[in-house]
Amino acid sequence: MPKTVTTKKKTPTKGVILKEAPKKKHKEEVSDIVPETKIAPASIENTTEEDEKNKKPERYFEDTGRRKTAVARVRLYTKTGNFTVNGKPYTEYFPTSESRYIAEEALQKMKLFGRFRVSAKITGGGIKAQSEALRHGLARCLIKFNPDFRKRLKRATFLKRDPRMKERKKFGLKKARRAPQWAKR
């Protein structure tokens, strides 16, 4: 079989050119197929990306609150916003009005409810213990925000970690203190 040979043109500045690029369609031909859309200039796109990079993270105060086996990691953001617990609004997360009241009690006491954005992650315990852990964490965050709040929150007993927990079961007993039934005969 004979080999095919391609000819190469040499230009003094560019080097070797093998083939010319295919010609593009004219604007009129393309507009018949695809309707025109306005595209933002590249300079505007770059400014929004730069703004996002230069944007400072939102300022917040973080602390933990505990009650029984419930642990709440609470973040108190300085800007207004939602009150979320584990990614849900707190009214949806806490089903009863009593547990909702307990959760927001620290902010209500300081008359700051609605002025902060609160984000909390809670694990362990039951619903009531979780709401009390959230209150404890919120109170500790408020003190970091303003140390003058300490006296009022301490008087309301929101800063004291409630130490009451279920006592562990002991060996030889049915529960922590419940002994097996004893029969004389």
C-alpha positions in Angstrom: 0.0 0.0 0.0 1.2 3.4 -0.8 1.7 5.9 2.1 -0.1 9.2 2.1 2.1 12.3 2.5 0.8 15.6 3.9 2.5 18.8 2.9 3.5 21.2 5.6 3.7 25.0 5.1 6.4 26.7 7.1 6.0 30.3 8.2 8.9 32.2 9.8 7.1 33.3 13.0 4.5 30.6 13.7 6.1 27.3 12.9 4.2 24.5 11.2 0.6 24.8 10.0 -1.2 21.5 9.1 -4.7 22.5 8.4 -6.9 25.6 8.6 -9.6 25.7 11.2 -13.2 25.3 9.9 -15.1 28.6 9.4 -17.7 29.4 12.0 -21.3 30.1 11.1 -22.5 33.7 10.8 -24.5 35.2 13.6 -27.6 35.4 11.5 -27.5 31.6 10.8 -27.1 30.8 14.5 -29.9 33.2 15.6 -32.4 31.3 13.4 -31.7 28.1 15.4 -31.2 29.4 19.0 -32.9 32.4 20.4 -30.6 35.2 21.6 -29.8 35.3 25.3 -28.1 38.1 27.2 -24.9 37.0 28.9 -23.4 39.0 31.7 -19.9 40.3 31.0 -17.1 38.3 32.7 -16.1 41.3 34.8 -19.5 41.1 36.7 -19.1 37.4 37.3 -15.6 37.9 38.7 -16.7 40.6 41.1 -19.4 38.3 42.7 -17.0 35.5 43.1 -14.5 37.9 44.7 -17.1 39.3 47.0 -18.0 35.8 48.2 -14.3 35.0 48.9 -13.8 38.3 50.7 -17.0 38.1 52.6 -16.3 37.8 56.3 -17.9 34.8 58.1 -20.9 35.7 60.3 -19.9 36.4 64.0 -21.3 34.1 66.6 -20.9 32.9 70.2 -20.8 29.2 70.9 -21.2 27.2 74.1 -22.6 23.9 75.3 -25.5 23.2 77.6 -26.1 19.9 79.4 -29.0 18.2 81.3 -29.1 14.6 82.2 -27.6 12.9 79.1 -28.7 15.6 76.7 -25.9 17.8 75.2 -26.7 21.0 73.3 -24.1 22.8 71.2 -25.5 26.3 70.7 -24.4 29.0 68.4 -25.8 32.5 68.9 -25.3 34.7 65.8 -25.2 38.5 66.2 -27.6 39.0 63.2 -31.3 38.4 63.4 -32.7 35.2 61.9 -34.3 31.8 62.6 -34.1 29.7 65.7 -33.2 26.2 64.5 -32.5 23.0 66.3 -30.9 20.1 64.4 -31.8 21.8 61.1 -35.5 22.3 61.9 -37.3 25.3 63.3 -37.5 25.0 67.1 -41.3 25.1 67.0 -41.3 22.0 64.8 -38.6 20.2 66.8 -40.2 20.7 70.2 -43.8 19.4 70.0 -45.2 20.8 73.3 -45.5 24.5 74.2 -43.9 23.8 77.6 -40.6 22.5 75.9 -40.7 25.5 73.5 -41.1 27.9 76.4 -38.2 26.3 78.2 -36.0 26.5 75.1 -36.5 30.2 74.6 -36.7 31.2 78.3 -33.1 32.5 78.5 -33.7 34.9 75.6 -37.1 35.9 76.9 -35.6 36.7 80.4 -33.2 39.1 78.8 -35.8 40.5 76.4 -33.7 39.6 73.4 -36.0 37.0 71.7 -36.0 37.7 67.9 -32.8 39.7 67.9 -30.4 36.8 67.4 -30.1 33.8 65.0 -29.8 30.7 67.0 -28.5 27.4 65.7 -28.3 24.3 68.0 -27.3 20.7 67.6 -28.7 18.5 70.4 -28.0 14.8 71.1 -29.1 12.4 73.8 -31.7 12.6 76.4 -35.5 13.2 76.0 -37.4 16.2 74.7 -37.6 18.0 78.0 -33.9 17.4 78.9 -33.0 18.6 75.4 -34.9 21.8 75.9 -33.3 22.4 79.3 -29.9 21.7 77.8 -30.6 24.3 75.1 -31.7 26.9 77.7 -28.4 26.2 79.6 -26.3 26.6 76.4 -28.2 29.8 75.4 -27.6 31.3 78.8 -23.9 30.6 78.6 -23.7 32.1 75.1 -25.5 35.3 76.3 -22.9 35.7 79.0 -20.2 35.6 76.3 -22.1 38.2 74.3 -22.5 40.5 77.3 -21.0 39.7 80.8 -23.5 42.0 82.5 -26.3 39.4 81.9 -24.6 37.0 84.3 -26.3 38.3 87.5 -29.9 38.0 86.1 -29.3 34.6 84.4 -27.7 33.2 87.5 -30.6 34.4 89.7 -33.0 32.6 87.3 -30.8 29.4 87.7 -30.2 29.1 84.0 -26.4 28.9 84.4 -26.4 26.0 86.9 -25.9 22.6 85.2 -28.7 20.5 86.7 -26.7 17.5 88.1 -29.6 15.2 88.7 -29.2 12.1 86.6 -30.4 8.5 86.7 -28.3 6.5 89.2 -26.5 3.5 87.8 -27.7 0.0 88.4 -25.6 -2.0 90.9 -24.8 -5.7 90.6 -26.9 -8.0 92.8 -29.9 -5.5 92.6 -32.7 -5.2 90.1 -32.2 -1.5 89.6 -30.1 1.2 91.3 -31.5 0.5 94.8 -34.3 -2.0 94.2 -33.3 -5.3 95.8 -34.8 -8.7 94.6 -37.8 -9.7 96.6 -36.9 -11.5 99.8 -38.9 -14.5 101.2 -38.4 -15.8 104.7 -39.6 -19.3 103.9 
